[in-house]
Each structure stands twice: as structure tokens, then as C-alpha cells.
């Protein structure tokens, strides 16, 4: 079964292909004048109707309420049972990226389930840093296997299921040697390392292949599988978010990086997962969501671009069953995504959009990030402020920051330049 980021899908009489950006399907709104009136819930009003006025009230009362709400209504409840793990270092190259970095390949093995695919982590650590301390680390999942983010031949070629490609780089759902570096533009390793940051990534298909039957060979086959689930059972987005936390578990044991300054980052569906990971796991020091759209950073009640009904219809295995009750009626939501973003407070949060990605509703992503300001203010933090949606290539905000760039649905060097600048400002060198 193919996924939409590499295959043309015929839905409602239109074709779209996410690797080249989204186009407007018939019957969907791309007109600001057609955005229906909507009212957003106040993140600082509890379920009992009481106003939250202090950071202590937020952390002790309102934040747990919202976390529970998103678990039960959108992403599903993450299983509490932890899988026993073993870390196996597969290789270490002390002269990676032309001698500028150390490259490690580490398998996170689920010791109770030897037949379950391991989570294979690829880690780059800069050798020359602007300080004497351990480097912060960007943590995120990739779409095409670790081999896809670099042409370095020492990176193990993934043996997991991958969506076939018409260019022959993936055949019979397996990567070929030609697939090396196929998505390296999304991971400018030389840039990141040159700025003193580490990068930890893994293929999201190690956790669950991105198709309706993917759970059968992934983590959900042993942790709360769909056959046992209630309406609030977790699905794929929850699994991928869970996997990011397992990557952080390993990084806490690796003395070459500063896991206390781990920045979880994700693009598109992995932007949704990164937000959910950051909301649940307070160990992540900052969160970056790039073009995460519906079910991620954007406001559902705006009904612009992709809708709850469309995402639940196209990808019914991403969100919990309960989320489908809002298909065609986003006005019934007792929450909206600005409250998910608020769960990151007081930690730094970056939301990024692309002008050519109207399907993800860039303005809705901005407004959602802006609506977190009252929560960040409880902690004495400045967010985006009351300004208007900014023009392209003019980032705004402080602890919460936003930009929109020219171009399509993708991760560009410009995006990474902004993410690194943001990290520099929020994580002073030690």
C-alpha cells in the first residue's frame, strides 16, 4: 500500500503529490473571505470555568486537562507500559562529513520482542564546536531511511518497507543503492554541524510503516494494537511521537551530546508527531514544527485547506477513532490546536510555514502560534505578539517564533537557518 508523499492519489476528482507541494482540490477552501466565523476556546479557562492566572495553576491544573483532552480526542492515549531496550552501537566513524563530525549508528533493540524491527538511530556529533561543552542535539524522524539524508557510503541501507518510487530508487518496497542522499536537502548536515549542533535521526518506518497495515509489523503490534483499541487508542502519529522519546532515552546515555538541550523537530506529519512528543515529554528543551498543518499547528476551526474529515478519510490510521466524530463539524471541537502548542510552554517553540503550501493553512499556523502568547506570558516569556501575519522571509517572535518562506511543502536550507538561529538565541553556549 502506497502513501501520499510518493504516489499520486485520486481523491474527489483531483490529484496531488506531497513531494512537490499540495494543490487545491475541488470543494476545499483556499479563500480567506470564505473562512467561516469561529470562536477559539481560551486556553486559560479550566474545564470548571475558572480563570488560570499563574504558571502554577497552568502546570498543575489546566495543562493536565488539555493533555488528557488531546490524548482522548485526537492522538490517542500513549501506552504507559515501557518496552525493555538494549542499545547496540553498530558503527562509529570519527572522520564523517569530511572530518568535521563523528558519525554513530546505534540500534535500539526491543529485548522482549526480538522479531520486532529495531529503531536504528543515526547520530552526527560536531568535532569542532564554538564552546568546550557538549553540543545540543536536533532530534527528528526521516521519511526515506537514514541512508536518504546523506550520500556517505558508510550509512547502512535501510531494509525496512519503503514506498516504491517511479525513479527506481525504491523497488519492491526496498531501498536500492541509488536511494542514498535522496532527501539530503532536508537535512543540511554540514550546515548544522558547522554551527555546533548534533543531529539524531531515524526512519519513521522502523516504528510503524506509513500505511494502513503498517501497525502489524511495528510497535503497535505489541503495544495496544488496533484489534484491542477503544476510541481513544493510539495510532500512527502517537507511535512516531513515542519513538522520538525513545531516541531521547538513548541520547541521555550518550556522553557526546547534551540531551538536556534536545530539540525535537519534524516536518509535515512528523511535525504533528513532534508537537505531540514535545507536549507529552518535558525532557525536550524545544519543539520545531515545520508545515505541520491539520492535526499539527494549524487551527482546525478555520476550515482552510486540509480539514479534519479529509485527513481522517485519507489517513484513517494516523489519529484515534474519537477524532472522527469531528468530521464535517470542526465547530464542535471543545479545543483547537493553539492549545496543543500552548502545552510546549514555557519551552521555546518554532512554527514554520511555506507560501506554496496552502493545504497546511500557513495563516492558521501563524494564528495558532500567536494564540499561545497568554500562556507564555504566565512564565514571563514573550511569544509572537499582536502583530499581523508577517510577509515571507521575515520571522517574528521570541520564545515562540514563526516564519513563512517562499516555495512548496518541504524543508529547505532557509528553514534550517532559522531553526539554528532560534536555537542559538534560546540555548546559550555552556
Buried (B, 14 or more C-beta within 10 A) or exposed (E): EBBBBBBEBEEEEBEBBBBEBBEBBEEBBEEEEEBEEBEBBBBBEBEEEEEBEEBEBBBEBBBEBBBEBBBBBBBBBBBEEEBEBEBEEEEBBEEBBEEBBBBBBBBBBBEEBEEBBBBBBBBBBBEEBEEEEBBBBBBBBBBBBBBBBBEBEEBBBBEBBBBBBEEEBBEEBBBBEEBBBBBBEBBBBBEBBBBBBBBBBBBBBBBBBBBBEBBEBBBBBBBBBBEEBEEBBBBBBBBBBBBBBBBBBBBEEBEBBBBBBBBBBBBBBBBBBBBBBBBBBEBBBBBBBBBBBBBBBBBBBBBBBBBBBBBBEEBBBBBBBBBBBBBEEBEEBEBBBBBBBBBBBBBBBBBBBBBBBBBBBBBBBBBBBBBBBBBBBBBEBEBBEEEEBBEBEEBBBBBBBBBBBEBBBBBBEBBBBBBBBBBBEBBEEE
